[in-house]
């Protein structure tokens, strides 16, 4: 795999995606993560110098046998799957942090592609959407094909409602020919995800399966189900709090739910590997279940739900026209179709491989939370290599965003970079006050840490 950097390319060059698809499970995971969602590592692909082998002072113990078994299970169930059918990072917060302009060249881990499209709508000159999982790039390709070839009604049916009554014809006759070979093969087998009148595209993929299971459980409890519907229609934060405290919380949080949220398999299906789960548990006295409850309660009790399309689609399996990502609105769709979508350039490879192959300086980076995995599983050398690649390719004054299950992404404090092994904290200007002000507005709120860092001008 050492020739990957030379083959890191846009999706029109399909051999790289095919190579990644046929690689071992540990090497084809998406290069990002979240809660819900997770991080798979940027795996070692290049010879390292002696200075790099010691992990740049970020040493971690060798994973235990139990951890290695857990990782094998995680790799097995995620190796050939679409992990994320929607992005779970709030682009409204990101836009405020990024202050995008036409001269900005941005790198974002693609995930489901929603936010890459949002950054193009936000005015970025170029958006490089990079992901090591070719299935995530296949989803972004399908969206770009739909923007180019469909009318808004058909596009919204597919990606807003998650169902189109003529899904097969729309895919076969309009979208298929616009896809790369890998994406075409992937969707040839999965176009039916959009064809179930009683289901939704958003109930497929790993996070979608969990959402579907949760939805069935809610429907088995009619009073809780109705209370949740009333919560999304409340209209004010005060009304949300009243409904939640009186009708939702007493029925939702019980021992079976806490037990289920604490299971490794549940976290695996959400795309959260054991190392990141440990970070989540370490940040809360009540472990994973307590962290999830605290996150949800903050959203419900402190933020308006009327425009919270993240939790709405997870609960209902569909977006509404007045509660959806901007790329699904009529105005956003028209802007993308008029040329903004051409700024989005998908690539199937890791962040490090992309940066090593890319020559033009980048001004903005959105790295999600994939560094959590690398920092906690003995991949410290690869984490340091990625930071070296970021700093080598970052333009003066570039801004970097990342999220973490740890407050402040504490693992950054131990990183040493370059031949002189300088602390990362000395190489960047961290905007902690700005990050704290923006973090409280995050409509997803499933990250303990939000980091904004600037490269010196």
C-alpha positions in Angstrom: 0.0 0.0 0.0 3.0 2.4 -0.1 1.9 3.7 -3.4 -1.3 5.1 -2.0 -0.1 8.8 -1.9 0.5 8.8 -5.6 -2.9 7.3 -6.2 -4.8 9.6 -3.8 -7.2 11.3 -6.3 -10.6 12.5 -7.1 -13.3 9.8 -7.4 -13.0 9.8 -11.2 -9.9 7.7 -10.6 -11.5 4.6 -9.2 -8.6 2.2 -8.7 -7.7 3.8 -5.3 -11.2 3.3 -4.0 -11.2 -0.3 -5.2 -7.8 -0.9 -3.6 -9.1 0.5 -0.3 -12.2 -1.6 -0.6 -10.2 -4.8 -1.0 -7.7 -4.0 1.7 -7.8 -5.6 5.2 -10.7 -4.4 7.4 -8.4 -2.3 9.7 -7.2 -0.2 6.7 -10.5 0.7 5.1 -12.4 2.3 7.9 -13.5 5.9 7.6 -10.9 8.4 8.6 -13.1 10.0 11.2 -15.4 9.5 14.1 -18.0 10.9 16.4 -20.4 10.0 19.2 -22.6 8.8 17.7 -20.0 7.8 15.2 -16.4 6.9 15.5 -12.8 6.9 14.6 -10.9 4.4 12.7 -7.2 4.9 12.5 -5.0 6.3 9.8 -3.1 3.1 9.6 0.7 3.0 9.1 1.5 2.9 5.4 4.9 4.5 5.2 8.4 3.8 6.6 9.1 6.0 9.6 12.3 7.6 10.8 13.8 6.7 14.1 12.4 9.9 15.6 9.0 8.9 14.6 9.1 5.3 15.9 9.1 6.5 19.5 5.7 8.2 19.0 7.0 11.7 19.5 6.7 11.3 23.3 3.1 10.2 23.0 3.6 6.7 24.2 0.8 4.3 25.0 0.8 0.8 26.3 0.3 -2.1 23.9 -3.4 -2.9 23.6 -4.5 -5.8 25.7 -5.8 -9.1 24.3 -9.4 -8.0 25.1 -8.9 -4.7 23.3 -7.4 -6.5 20.3 -10.4 -8.8 20.1 -12.8 -5.9 20.5 -11.0 -4.1 17.7 -11.2 -7.2 15.5 -14.9 -7.4 16.1 -15.3 -3.7 15.3 -13.3 -4.0 12.1 -15.3 -7.0 11.0 -18.7 -5.4 11.4 -17.7 -2.1 9.9 -15.3 -3.2 7.2 -17.7 -3.3 4.2 -20.4 -0.9 5.4 -21.6 2.6 5.2 -21.2 3.8 8.7 -22.7 7.2 8.6 -25.8 8.2 6.6 -25.8 11.8 7.9 -23.2 14.1 9.4 -23.3 14.6 13.2 -21.3 17.8 13.4 -23.1 21.1 13.4 -21.9 23.1 10.3 -23.5 26.3 11.7 -21.0 26.3 14.5 -18.2 25.4 12.1 -19.1 28.3 9.7 -18.8 30.8 12.6 -15.4 29.4 13.5 -14.1 29.1 9.9 -15.3 32.5 8.5 -15.1 31.1 4.9 -14.3 33.1 1.9 -13.7 32.5 -1.8 -9.9 32.2 -1.3 -10.3 29.4 1.3 -9.2 25.9 0.4 -10.7 23.5 2.9 -10.1 19.9 3.8 -12.9 18.1 5.6 -13.3 14.4 6.4 -16.2 13.5 4.2 -18.4 11.4 6.5 -21.9 11.5 4.8 -21.0 14.6 2.7 -23.7 16.9 4.2 -21.2 19.3 5.7 -18.8 19.3 2.7 -21.8 20.6 0.7 -22.6 23.1 3.5 -19.1 24.6 3.4 -19.4 25.1 -0.3 -22.6 26.9 0.3 -20.8 28.9 3.0 -18.5 30.3 0.4 -15.3 28.2 0.5 -13.4 28.3 -2.8 -12.5 24.6 -2.7 -13.7 21.8 -0.5 -11.6 18.6 -0.4 -13.8 15.9 1.1 -11.5 13.1 2.1 -12.4 9.7 3.5 -10.6 6.4 3.8 -13.9 4.6 3.6 -14.9 4.5 -0.1 -18.5 3.9 0.9 -18.7 7.3 2.5 -17.4 8.8 -0.7 -19.9 6.8 -2.7 -22.7 8.5 -0.7 -21.2 12.0 -1.4 -20.9 11.0 -5.1 -24.6 10.0 -5.1 -25.6 13.4 -3.7 -23.4 15.3 -6.2 -25.0 13.3 -9.0 -28.4 14.1 -7.8 -27.6 17.8 -7.5 -26.4 17.8 -11.1 -29.2 15.8 -12.7 -32.4 15.9 -10.6 -35.0 18.4 -9.9 -35.3 19.5 -6.3 -38.5 17.5 -5.6 -36.8 14.2 -6.6 -33.6 15.2 -4.7 -35.5 16.0 -1.5 -37.5 12.8 -1.8 -34.3 10.8 -1.8 -32.3 12.7 0.8 -34.9 14.6 2.7 -37.6 11.9 3.1 -35.3 9.0 2.6 -37.9 7.5 0.2 -38.7 7.9 -3.5 -41.6 6.0 -5.1 -39.5 5.7 -8.3 -36.2 5.1 -6.6 -35.1 2.3 -9.0 -35.8 4.3 -12.2 -34.2 7.5 -10.8 -31.1 5.6 -9.8 -30.8 3.4 -12.9 -31.8 6.0 -15.6 -30.4 9.2 -14.1 -27.8 8.8 -11.4 -26.0 5.6 -12.1 -24.0 6.8 -15.1 -22.6 9.7 -13.2 -20.9 7.6 -10.5 -17.4 6.1 -10.4 -17.1 2.4 -10.8 -16.8 1.7 -7.1 -19.8 3.9 -6.2 -21.8 2.4 -9.0 -21.2 -1.1 -7.7 -22.0 0.0 -4.2 -25.4 1.6 -5.0 -26.3 -1.1 -7.6 -26.8 -3.3 -4.5 -28.3 -0.7 -2.2 -30.6 1.6 -4.2 -33.5 -0.2 -2.4 -32.5 1.7 0.7 -34.5 4.6 -0.8 -37.4 2.4 -2.0 -39.2 1.4 1.2 -42.4 3.4 1.7 -42.5 2.3 5.4 -38.9 2.9 6.0 -36.2 5.4 5.1 -32.6 5.6 3.8 -31.8 7.1 7.2 -32.6 3.7 8.8 -29.8 2.0 6.9 -26.0 1.9 7.5 -24.8 1.2 11.0 -26.0 4.4 12.7 -29.3 4.0 10.8 -29.8 0.5 12.1 -29.5 1.7 15.7 -32.0 4.6 14.9 -34.4 2.1 13.4 -34.2 -0.2 16.5 -34.7 2.8 18.7 -37.7 3.9 16.7 -39.3 0.5 17.0 -38.8 0.5 20.8 -40.4 4.0 21.0 -43.4 2.8 19.1 -43.8 0.0 21.6 -44.3 2.7 24.2 -47.1 4.9 22.8 -47.0 7.5 25.6 -43.3 8.0 25.3 -43.5 8.1 21.5 -46.2 10.8 21.6 -44.2 12.8 24.1 -41.2 12.7 21.9 -43.2 14.0 19.0 -44.6 16.8 21.1 -41.1 17.7 22.2 -40.0 18.4 18.6 -43.2 20.5 18.0 -42.9 22.4 21.3 -42.0 25.7 19.8 -40.1 27.1 22.8 -37.3 26.0 25.1 -39.5 26.5 28.1 -42.2 24.2 26.6 -39.5 21.6 25.7 -38.2 21.5 29.3 -41.8 21.0 30.6 -42.5 18.1 28.2 -39.2 16.5 28.7 -39.2 16.7 32.5 -42.8 15.6 32.9 -43.4 13.1 30.1 -40.1 12.0 28.5 -37.3 11.6 31.1 -39.3 9.4 33.6 -40.1 7.0 30.8 -36.9 7.1 28.8 -34.2 6.7 31.3 -34.4 3.3 33.0 -32.2 0.4 33.8 -32.7 -1.5 30.5 -31.9 1.7 28.5 -28.8 2.4 30.5 -27.7 -1.2 30.1 -28.2 -1.1 26.3 -26.2 2.2 26.0 -23.4 0.6 28.0 -23.0 -2.4 25.7 -20.0 -2.6 23.5 -22.1 -3.9 20.6 -24.3 -0.8 20.7 -21.3 1.5 20.6 -19.8 -0.6 17.8 -23.0 -0.2 15.7 -22.9 3.5 16.3 -19.4 3.4 15.0 -17.7 4.0 18.3 -14.7 1.7 18.9 -13.7 0.7 22.4 -10.8 3.2 22.7 -13.1 6.1 22.0 -15.7 4.6 24.3 -13.1 4.7 27.1 -12.5 8.4 26.5 -16.3 9.0 26.8 -16.5 6.9 30.0 -13.5 8.7 31.4 -15.3 12.1 31.0 -18.4 11.2 33.0 -19.0 9.6 36.4 -21.9 7.5 35.0 -19.9 6.3 32.0 -21.3 6.1 28.5 -25.0 6.0 29.4 -24.5 9.1 31.6 -22.6 11.0 29.0 -25.3 10.3 26.4 -28.1 11.3 28.8 -26.3 14.5 29.7 -25.8 15.4 26.1 -29.4 14.8 25.1 -30.7 16.7 28.2 -28.5 19.7 27.3 -29.9 19.8 23.7 -33.5 19.4 24.9 -33.4 21.8 27.9 -31.0 24.5 26.6 -31.4 24.7 22.7 -34.4 25.1 20.5 -35.4 21.9 18.7 -37.4 23.6 15.9 -34.3 23.7 13.7 -32.5 20.7 15.1 -32.5 18.5 12.1 -29.8 16.2 13.5 -32.0 14.7 16.3 -35.2 15.0 14.2 -33.9 12.8 11.4 -32.5 10.3 14.0 -35.9 10.1 15.7 -38.2 10.2 12.6 -36.0 8.9 9.8 -36.7 12.0 7.6 -36.1 15.7 7.4 -38.8 18.3 7.1 -38.6 21.2 4.6 -38.3 23.7 7.3 -35.9 21.6 9.4 -33.1 20.1 7.2 -29.5 20.7 6.2 -29.1 23.7 3.9 -28.1 21.6 0.9 -31.7 20.1 1.0 -33.4 23.5 0.9 -34.6 24.9 -2.4 -32.2 27.8 -2.2 -29.3 25.7 -1.2 -30.0 23.1 -3.9 -30.2 25.8 -6.5 -27.0 27.4 -5.4 -25.2 24.1 -5.5 -26.6 23.2 -8.9 -25.6 26.6 -10.3 -21.9 25.8 -9.6 -21.2 25.7 -5.9 -21.2 21.9 -6.0 -18.3 22.0 -8.4 -16.1 23.2 -5.5 -16.5 19.9 -3.7 -13.8 17.4 -4.6 -14.1 14.0 -3.1 -11.0 11.8 -2.5 -10.7 8.3 -1.2 -7.7 8.1 1.0 -6.5 9.0 4.5 -5.8 12.6 5.6 -2.1 12.0 5.7 -2.0 10.4 2.3 -4.0 13.3 0.8 -1.8 15.9 2.3 1.4 14.2 1.1 0.0 14.0 -2.4 -1.5 17.5 -2.5 0.7 20.5 -3.3 -1.5 23.5 -2.9 -1.5 25.1 0.6 -4.8 24.7 2.5 -6.4 27.4 4.7 -9.0 25.5 6.6 -9.1 22.0 8.1 -12.2 20.2 9.6 -10.9 17.0 11.2 -13.9 15.7 13.1 -12.8 13.4 16.0 -10.8 10.7 14.3 -7.7 11.7 16.3 -9.3 10.2 19.5 -8.8 6.7 18.1 -5.2 7.3 17.1 -4.3 8.9 20.4 -5.7 6.0 22.5 -4.6 2.9 20.6 -0.9 3.0 20.3 -0.9 4.9 17.0 0.8 7.9 18.4 3.5 7.9 15.7 0.8 8.0 13.0 -0.9 10.8 14.8 2.3 12.8 14.9 2.9 12.0 11.2 -0.6 13.4 10.4 0.1 16.6 12.3 3.4 17.0 10.5 1.6 16.6 7.2 -1.1 19.2 8.3 1.5 21.7 9.3 3.5 21.2 6.1 0.5 21.8 4.0 -1.2 24.5 6.0 -1.1 28.1 4.7 0.0 30.8 7.1 -2.9 31.8 9.2 -4.8 28.5 8.5 -7.5 27.5 10.9 -8.0 23.9 12.2 -11.1 22.5 13.8 -11.4 19.2 15.6 -13.7 17.5 18.0 -13.0 15.0 20.8 -14.6 12.8 23.4 -12.2 14.5 25.8 -12.7 18.1 27.0 -10.1 20.1 25.1 -8.7 17.0 23.3 -6.2 16.6 26.1 -4.1 14.2 24.1 -2.8 17.2 22.1 -0.8 18.3 25.1 1.6 15.4 24.8 2.3 15.6 21.1 5.8 16.4 19.9 6.2 17.3 16.3 9.1 17.3 13.8 12.9 16.6 14.1 13.1 19.0 17.1 10.1 17.3 18.8 8.5 20.6 19.6 5.2 20.5 21.6 2.2 20.9 19.3 0.9 23.6 21.7 3.9 25.7 20.8 3.3 25.4 17.1 -0.3 26.6 17.0 -2.4 29.4 18.6 -5.3 27.7 20.3 -8.5 29.8 20.4 -10.0 28.3 23.6 -12.3 31.1 24.4 -13.9 31.1 20.9 -14.2 27.3 21.0 -16.0 27.5 24.4 -18.4 30.2 23.2 -19.3 28.2 20.1 -19.5 24.8 21.7 -22.5 25.7 23.8 -24.4 26.4 20.6 -23.8 23.0 19.0 -27.1 21.4 18.2 -25.7 17.9 18.3 -23.7 18.3 21.5 -22.3 14.8 21.6 -18.7 15.9 21.9 -17.0 16.9 25.2 -14.3 18.8 23.4 -14.2 21.4 20.5 -10.9 22.7 19.4 -10.0 25.7 17.3 -6.3 26.3 16.5 -4.6 28.7 14.1 -1.3 28.3 12.3 0.9 31.4 12.9 0.6 33.9 10.1 
